[in-house]
Amino acid sequence: PNRPCRASLCPTPRPPGTRLTPTGLVARPTPVRQRAMPAVVVPSDITVLENKVSIGKRRLGFFERLGIMGMAPVIHIHYSKMDKADRRAVLTKKYDPDDPRPEVDIARRRQASVRKEVVATAFMWDTALLMGGLSYWSFRKYDYKARLIALPFIYYGGTFVGRAIGDIVMGRNAEFARDRFLGQLPAKVYYSPPSSD
C-alpha cells in the first residue's frame, strides 16, 4: 500500500524556469539566442581592384581556352582558391599598357601569373595525351591486353612530365613568389563585417 510521506521528506516540484541552489530556488536566466548571419559571398579586394582599373575585355587565346577546359572543378568550402570561372574572368580583362599606376601593375602581374598557370595546364594534358598515344602505338603489334596494361601508367606519368614541361615553357619555375602569390589570391571571399571595437 502507498503510505503518505512526511512533509519534510516529500520532494516538492520545482516551478519551471528555476534551478535549485544551496540558498534556495533561483530563477534561471533565459539564454539569448543570437541569429547567425548567413554566409554571403562577395568579391575579394583584388577582384574589386581589377574591375576598377580594367578598360575593357580581351579575347582568350587557344591555349588559354584549352587550359581552362582542362582544369578540375573546385568545391568551395572556404573560398580560398580560384575556379575556372574566376580564372576566365581574370584573363578576359584588358588593362592599359601605358598606365604607370601601381594598382594597374598589380593587376597585370596577376593576370600574367594566371595565364602562365592556365597555359601550363594545357601543356600538361597535351603531353599526357601524346605519351599515352605513343605508348599505345608502340604496342601496336602486341595483344590489346598489353596496350591496356601500359596505357594508364604512361598516361599518368605524362601528366607529371607535362606539368614540368609547361612550367619550364611558360617560365613558372622562374616566377617570383610575389607574382605567384598574386595569381593565387581568391576572387571571392565570405563577407566578414567589421568588428565594433
Contacts in CASP RR format, 6 or more apart in sequence:
PFRMAT RR
TARGET T0000
AUTHOR 0000-0000-0000
METHOD contacts of the structure
MODEL  1
PNRPCRASLCPTPRPPGTRLTPTGLVARPTPVRQRAMPAVVVPSDITVLE
NKVSIGKRRLGFFERLGIMGMAPVIHIHYSKMDKADRRAVLTKKYDPDDP
RPEVDIARRRQASVRKEVVATAFMWDTALLMGGLSYWSFRKYDYKARLIA
LPFIYYGGTFVGRAIGDIVMGRNAEFARDRFLGQLPAKVYYSPPSSD
14 20 0 8 1.000
14 25 0 8 1.000
15 25 0 8 1.000
17 27 0 8 1.000
17 28 0 8 1.000
18 25 0 8 1.000
18 26 0 8 1.000
18 27 0 8 1.000
18 28 0 8 1.000
19 25 0 8 1.000
19 26 0 8 1.000
19 28 0 8 1.000
20 26 0 8 1.000
37 193 0 8 1.000
39 190 0 8 1.000
39 191 0 8 1.000
40 190 0 8 1.000
40 191 0 8 1.000
41 79 0 8 1.000
41 188 0 8 1.000
41 189 0 8 1.000
41 190 0 8 1.000
41 191 0 8 1.000
42 188 0 8 1.000
42 189 0 8 1.000
42 190 0 8 1.000
42 191 0 8 1.000
43 51 0 8 1.000
43 187 0 8 1.000
43 188 0 8 1.000
43 189 0 8 1.000
44 185 0 8 1.000
44 186 0 8 1.000
44 187 0 8 1.000
44 188 0 8 1.000
44 189 0 8 1.000
46 106 0 8 1.000
46 107 0 8 1.000
46 110 0 8 1.000
46 182 0 8 1.000
46 185 0 8 1.000
46 187 0 8 1.000
47 89 0 8 1.000
47 187 0 8 1.000
47 188 0 8 1.000
49 103 0 8 1.000
49 106 0 8 1.000
49 107 0 8 1.000
50 90 0 8 1.000
50 93 0 8 1.000
50 107 0 8 1.000
50 110 0 8 1.000
51 93 0 8 1.000
52 103 0 8 1.000
53 95 0 8 1.000
53 99 0 8 1.000
53 101 0 8 1.000
53 103 0 8 1.000
53 104 0 8 1.000
53 107 0 8 1.000
54 93 0 8 1.000
54 94 0 8 1.000
54 95 0 8 1.000
54 107 0 8 1.000
55 94 0 8 1.000
55 95 0 8 1.000
55 96 0 8 1.000
56 93 0 8 1.000
56 94 0 8 1.000
57 92 0 8 1.000
57 93 0 8 1.000
57 94 0 8 1.000
58 91 0 8 1.000
58 92 0 8 1.000
58 93 0 8 1.000
58 94 0 8 1.000
59 92 0 8 1.000
60 68 0 8 1.000
60 88 0 8 1.000
60 91 0 8 1.000
60 92 0 8 1.000
63 118 0 8 1.000
63 119 0 8 1.000
63 122 0 8 1.000
64 91 0 8 1.000
64 115 0 8 1.000
64 118 0 8 1.000
64 119 0 8 1.000
64 122 0 8 1.000
66 122 0 8 1.000
66 125 0 8 1.000
66 126 0 8 1.000
67 118 0 8 1.000
67 119 0 8 1.000
67 121 0 8 1.000
67 122 0 8 1.000
67 125 0 8 1.000
68 84 0 8 1.000
68 87 0 8 1.000
68 88 0 8 1.000
68 91 0 8 1.000
68 118 0 8 1.000
70 121 0 8 1.000
70 122 0 8 1.000
70 125 0 8 1.000
71 83 0 8 1.000
71 84 0 8 1.000
71 87 0 8 1.000
71 118 0 8 1.000
71 121 0 8 1.000
73 83 0 8 1.000
73 84 0 8 1.000
74 81 0 8 1.000
74 82 0 8 1.000
74 83 0 8 1.000
74 84 0 8 1.000
76 83 0 8 1.000
76 188 0 8 1.000
78 190 0 8 1.000
79 186 0 8 1.000
79 188 0 8 1.000
79 189 0 8 1.000
79 190 0 8 1.000
80 186 0 8 1.000
81 184 0 8 1.000
81 186 0 8 1.000
82 90 0 8 1.000
82 114 0 8 1.000
82 183 0 8 1.000
82 184 0 8 1.000
82 185 0 8 1.000
82 186 0 8 1.000
82 187 0 8 1.000
86 186 0 8 1.000
86 187 0 8 1.000
86 188 0 8 1.000
87 114 0 8 1.000
87 117 0 8 1.000
87 118 0 8 1.000
89 187 0 8 1.000
90 110 0 8 1.000
90 111 0 8 1.000
90 114 0 8 1.000
90 183 0 8 1.000
90 187 0 8 1.000
91 111 0 8 1.000
91 114 0 8 1.000
91 115 0 8 1.000
91 118 0 8 1.000
93 107 0 8 1.000
93 111 0 8 1.000
95 104 0 8 1.000
95 107 0 8 1.000
95 108 0 8 1.000
95 111 0 8 1.000
96 104 0 8 1.000
106 182 0 8 1.000
109 178 0 8 1.000
109 179 0 8 1.000
109 182 0 8 1.000
110 179 0 8 1.000
110 182 0 8 1.000
110 183 0 8 1.000
110 185 0 8 1.000
112 179 0 8 1.000
113 175 0 8 1.000
113 179 0 8 1.000
113 180 0 8 1.000
113 182 0 8 1.000
113 183 0 8 1.000
113 184 0 8 1.000
114 183 0 8 1.000
116 170 0 8 1.000
116 171 0 8 1.000
116 172 0 8 1.000
116 175 0 8 1.000
117 170 0 8 1.000
117 172 0 8 1.000
117 183 0 8 1.000
119 166 0 8 1.000
119 170 0 8 1.000
120 163 0 8 1.000
120 166 0 8 1.000
120 167 0 8 1.000
120 169 0 8 1.000
120 170 0 8 1.000
120 172 0 8 1.000
123 162 0 8 1.000
123 163 0 8 1.000
123 165 0 8 1.000
123 166 0 8 1.000
123 169 0 8 1.000
123 170 0 8 1.000
124 158 0 8 1.000
124 159 0 8 1.000
124 162 0 8 1.000
124 163 0 8 1.000
124 165 0 8 1.000
124 166 0 8 1.000
125 159 0 8 1.000
126 162 0 8 1.000
127 158 0 8 1.000
127 159 0 8 1.000
127 161 0 8 1.000
127 162 0 8 1.000
127 165 0 8 1.000
127 166 0 8 1.000
128 155 0 8 1.000
128 156 0 8 1.000
128 157 0 8 1.000
128 158 0 8 1.000
128 159 0 8 1.000
128 161 0 8 1.000
128 162 0 8 1.000
129 155 0 8 1.000
131 154 0 8 1.000
131 155 0 8 1.000
131 157 0 8 1.000
131 158 0 8 1.000
131 161 0 8 1.000
132 151 0 8 1.000
132 154 0 8 1.000
132 155 0 8 1.000
132 158 0 8 1.000
133 151 0 8 1.000
134 154 0 8 1.000
135 147 0 8 1.000
135 150 0 8 1.000
135 151 0 8 1.000
135 154 0 8 1.000
135 155 0 8 1.000
136 147 0 8 1.000
136 150 0 8 1.000
136 151 0 8 1.000
139 146 0 8 1.000
139 147 0 8 1.000
139 150 0 8 1.000
140 147 0 8 1.000
166 172 0 8 1.000
167 173 0 8 1.000
172 180 0 8 1.000
END
